[in-house]
């Protein structure tokens, strides 16, 4: 949705949250978590999970003004707690 709005010449307000992610056993886990965050959690514009540092960064539309708790979203499968 954000891409369509941007293509129409408008901007979309976004915010970023970073949090640790636990329970990853290999790099493929990080890719699966990224995919789940992008596809199954409403409002996510971009997600990046770093296996080596065990941290995730999520950019979400500011429409969700109450910082969403992506790290505990049951559909994403992510286990962690937001830190910023």
N, C-alpha and C positions, 0 to 999 in steps of 0.2 A: 504494500500500500504506500509506504513512504517513497518508494522509487517512482510510482505513478504520480504522486504529488510533486516530487522534485522535477520530473519530466514536464509537468505542466507549468513550471516556472515559479513554483512556490517552495518555501522552506518548511521543514518539520522540526519542531523543537525536540531535542533528545537529551538524555542524561546517561551517565555511565556509572556502573557499579562494579567493583572488583571484590572477589571473595575467594577464600581457599576452597579447594575441592579435595575430598578424601576418597579413598577406596579405589583409585585408579591403579591397575596392575601393569598396563602396557600402553604404548602410544595410541593404539587403536581405541582405547577407552576415551581418550581426549577427543578424538574425532567424532565418536558416537555422541558424546555429551554436547559438543558444538552443534551437531546436526539436530539433536533433540531440542536444544534451546531455540535454535532458529526456526524450526518447523512447528513445535508443539506449544510454545509459550507465547501467548498474545503480547504484542507490543515490542518484541525483540527485533531490532534492526540489524544488529551484528553481534556475534559471539565469538570469543576466542578463548581456548583452553590450552594452557601450557602444561604438558605432562611433567617436564623436568622440575618446574617450580611449584606444581600442584596448585595453580591459581587460575581463575576464570575472570574474564572481563566481558561485561555485557553492556551493549548500547541499546537503550530502549526509548520508545517515543515518550515524550514528556506528557502525553495524554494520560498516561498512568502516573498521576502526580504523587501517589503514595508509593514510594520506591518498592517495586514488586519484589517479593521474596522468591526470586528465580531458583535460588539454591535449594529450596525445599519444595519446589513444584513437583508433584508426584509424577507428572507426565514426562518431565525432563530426565528423571532418574539421577539427578545431581544430589550429592550429599555435601553440605558445607554451610558456612554462615557468612553473611555479608560483613565487610569490614569498612566500607567507605562509600 
